[in-house]
Amino acid sequence: MATNKKSGKINLFAWIGWAISLAVIAGMAYLVPFGDIIRSLSLADPLYFFLAFLATAANLALRGKRWAMLFLPKYKVSVVDASAAVNVGLAVNGVLPGKVGEFVRVALGVRMFNTGYAFTTVTLIGDRLLDALTLLLFLGLSILALPSFAEISPANSDIAELVSPEALVDVIWSMSAMSILLLLLIIGLMIAPVRNFILKFIKALPIVGKVVSSKADHVFSELNEALTAFRRLNIVVSVSLQSILVWLVLAIGTYLLSFGFEGLEMNFLQALVITSISIASAAIPSAPGAWGIFEAGTVLAIRMLNIQCDDSTAIAFAFAMHFAQYLAVMGGGIVMMFVSGISKNELRNLIRNPKAGNAD
């Protein structure tokens, strides 16, 4: 009964999320004739769409390699296994709301790598921290290329009003706050006195302390071991460079895709800005796969950069860019399920209860 209720809640949130997506997309179609958007898509060169798809596939492979590096030096995780967990987790995020895929990714990692739940969770936090810090770096550099918000005229575009520059600034501040908190958490757990203080505090809590006291020592031991990678300068440098490469590859895909749309011209720096802003916009709590929000953020970025093109071309480009990435993520997830022998029933069970069978 409890499992059915949990499954029902997931389905409800999924339908709400997709409703949000449809509402945003309907808003775009209201402001810009849908036929014009379809016409712009039909005129796009499919070759460049395919190149953007390949760039996303390369991005996913690099993400798997980076995550595998965070298990060093205690565990030697194969890039294929790490990529499988990453791809399947992202595919789940593309269908369900609430970042359920992150929990599925950790659960798959525990099973496939034979690691502890706490250990694997810390590596995931570190992996996401690297993503956030790299995007913030690119967004910071992007500001140098952006005109003042005061220069953005509503007359340039009706569709850009769906996501305001101020909303984007709020997202950037939220990402910054999240990054700082994650960084402080990792640094704090790396310091033995801080770690011991947190452990004692948890054990001293009424009721909760008694429940977790039997496992707390083991969990904190796992946490300490998981942080070993962050104490190794060579590993930190390697994963940081890998993070930059992860997002540069995706920006290359954005840049190549622009060649497929007549009347849309951008340089690589602008493509990097658009990639950064679209991903940052997708961080807004929204629908599975960030449909609608991603497109609005992409169009906003195009307008903020004063790239000259009509709204239908900008929206068509945003949809093509998003679909290339979405297709790669969903296709990669399905392929990796087959390669790693993950059945649909196993995945369904992990979605309902990610910690099922966890030894921690």
N, C-alpha and C positions, 0 to 999 in steps of 0.2 A: 504493500500500500504506500509506504514512504517513497519507494522508488518511482511509483506511478505519479505521485504528487510532484516530485522533483522534476520528472520528465515533463509534466504538464506546465510547470512554471517556465522551464526552458523554452517550450513551444510558444507560450504566451509572450514571453519577452522577444522571441524571434519574430513573431507576427507584428508586435508593436514596432520593432526596429525596422522591419521592411516597410511598414506603413509610413514611418518617418522618411525613408528613402523615396518612396513614391510621391510623397507630398512635396519634397524638395525638387524632384525631377519634374513634377507637374507644374511647379512654380516656374521652372525654366521654360517649359513648353508654352506656358501662358505668356511669358514676356517675349519669347522668340518663337516665330512660327515653326512648328515641328517639321513641316515639309522642308524648310530651309536647312535644318540640322541634318535631316536624312540626305538631302542633296549634297551637302558638304562631305558627309561620310562616304557617299557613293563615288565621289570624285577623288577620294584619297587613294594613294598608291599603296596596295597591300604589301609590297616588298618591304616598305619601311615599318609597317605594322609588325611584320614577321621579325625584323631586326630588333624592334623594341621588345617583342616577346622573348627573343634569345637573350637580350640584355637582362631581363628579369630572371630568366632561368639561371644565368651566370651569377646574378645577385644572390639567389637562393643557395646555390652551391657554396658561395663564399661565406654565407651566413652559417652554414653547417660546419665548414672548416673552422671558422672563428669559435663557435661554441665548443667544438672538440678540444680546442687549445686550452680552454678554461678549466678542463678536467686534469690538466697536467699539474704537477708531476706524478700525482698518485695513480691516476687512471690513464690508460692509453685507449682513447675512444676513436674508432674508425670514422673517417669523414662521411662515409656512406651511411652509417648508423645515425650519426649526429644529424646529417641532412634529412634522413627519414623522419626523425622526431620533429625537426624544425618545420619541414614541409607539411606534415600531417597537422601539426598544431596550427599553422597559418591557414590551412585549408578549413579547419574547423572554425577559426575566427571569421572566415569568409562566409560562413553559413549561419553561425549562431552569434548572438550578442554577448556582452559581458566578458569578453576575452577568455571564454571557456577553453579555447585552444591552448592557452598558456599552461593551464593545469593539466591538459592532456599531454602536452609536450613534456612536462616534468614526469608524469606517470610513465610515459613511454621510455624516457631516459632511464628511470629507475629499473624498469624491466629489461631493457636492451643492454644497458651498460653494467648492470649489477651493482649499482651505486645506491647510497642512502637517499631518502626523500629530502632531508635537510641539505645535504651536500649538493644535490642536483638543483634544488630551488635557489641556492646562493649563486650557482653558476648562471642560472637564468636571470637573476636580478642583475648580476654583473654584465651579462650580455645585453640586456635592455638598457642598462646605464650607458654602455658604450654607444648604443644607437642614439640615445637622447643627447649625449654630449657631442657626438659627431654632427647631428642635425642642428644643434644649437650653434656649433662652430660655423656650419655652412650658412645658417640663417643670419648670424652675426656678420659674416662676410657679405651676405646678400644685401644687408642694409646699406652698405657702401654703394651698391649699384641701383638702389631704389630711389625714386624721386620722393620728395616730401609728400606726406599724406594730403596736404593742402592742395597739391597739384593735381590730385585725382578728381576729375570732374564727373559728376553723375551723368552729364550729357554724353560722355564717351560710351557709356554702357548701362542699360537698364538691369542686365543680369548681374552685374557686379554688386548691386545693392543687396543681393541675397546673403552675402558674407562681407561684412564691413572690415576695413583695415583695423579698426579698433578691436574687433572680435579676434582677429589674427594676433594682435599684440597680447590679448588676454591668454590666448593659447600658448604663446611663446613664454609668457611669465609663468604659466602653469607648468610647462615643460621644465623651465629653469628651477622652479621650486621642487618639482619631483626629482630632478637630477641631483640637486643639493641634498635632499633628504636621503636618496639612495646612496650617494657618496658618503655622507656622514654615517649611515648605517654600516656600510662596508668598513670604513675606517675605524668606527667604534668597535665592531666585532673583531677587528685585527689586534686590538689592544687588550691584553690579558686582564688587567684590572677592571676595565669596562665590561668585558665579557663575564667576568666572575660576579660583578655587581648585579648585572642583569639576571644572571642565573640565580643568585641568592634572592633577589627581589621576586622573581617568579615563584620560587619555592615557598616564599613567605606568604604568598597570597592565600586567603582563606578559600577552602574548597578546591579552587583551581590548582593551588600549590600541591595538594595531596595527589591530585589526579596526574599531574605531569612530572612529579618528583622522580618517579621510577624511570622515566624516559629522558628527562631534561639533561642529565649528564651526557648521555649518548648523543643526543641531538646537538648539544653545544660542542661536543668533540667533533662531530661531522662538520659543523659550521667552521670550526677552526681549521680543519683539514682542507675544506673547500676554498678557504681564503689563501692557501699556499700560493696559488697562481698569481694572486695580486701582490705577493711579496717578492716575486721574481721580476726584476727589471726587464730581462729579455722577453719574458712572456707578455708583460704589460705593453712594451713597445710593439711587439709583433701583433697583438690583438688590436692595438690602437691604429696601426697602419692598415690592418685588415679592415677595420671599421670604415676608414676613409675610402678604401677601395670598394667596399660594399656599396656605398652610396654614390661614388663616382660612376660606377658601372651603370647604376640605375639612371643617373643623369645623362649618360651617353645614350641610353635608350630613348630618353625624352628628346634629346637633341636630334637623333636620327629620325624619329617619328615626325618631327616638324618638317622634314624635307618632303614628306608625303602629302602635305596640305598646301595647295596653291594659295598664295597670298598671305602665308604665315612664315615670317622670317625671324629667326632668333639666332644669337650666338651661343657658344657653349656656356658662358657665365650665366646668361639668362635662363638657359635650360637647367642649370644647377639651382638657380633661384626658384624656378617653377617647381622642380622636384622637391626641394626643401619645404616650400610653402604648402604644396599639395599634401605631403605627408604630415606636416604639422596640423593642417586643417582636419585631416582624417583622424587625428588624435582626439578631436571633439567627440564626447560620448554620443554615439549615433547608431546607425543601422549596421547589421553584419556586412563586412566588406566596405563600409563607409560610402556606400553608393549615394550619390546626390551631394553629400558634404565634400567628398573628394573633388567632384566636378566644379562645385562652386568655388572651392579654394584654388583650383587650377585657373579658372577664369579670372578670379580676383588677382592672382599673380601676374597673369598676362596683362591685365589692365594697369596694375601698379607699375609694370615695366614699360608702359606706354607702347607695347607692341601693336603695330597697326594691322588690325584685321577686324572683320565684322563679328558680331556675337555668335552667329550660327557656326562660323569656322572655329571660333574659340571653344564653343561647347562641343562641337564634333571632335576636335582635337582632345579635349578633356576626356570624353567618353572612350575614344580610341586608346588613349594612354592608360586609362583605368582598366579597360577590358583586356589589353595586352598583359598587364600585370596580374589581373584576376585570373585570366586563363592559365597563365604560367603557374600561379600559386595552386589553383584547383587541380590542374593537370599534374603538377609535381606531387601534390598530396596523394592523388590516386595511384600514380606510378610507384611512389615510394611505399605505399601500403602493399602493393603487389610484390615489390622487390624484397621488402622486409618481412613478408608473410603476416601482415597485420590484417586480421579478418574484420568484416563489417560488424560482426557481433562483439568482438573485442573492443573495437573503437566505440561502439554504442555504450558498452558497459563503462568504459573509461570516462566518457562524457557525463554519464549519470553519477559515477563515483570514482573520481580520479585517484583516490588513495586506496582503492580496493586492492588487497593483496600486498600492500606496502609493509615492509618489515620494520620500518621505524616506528 
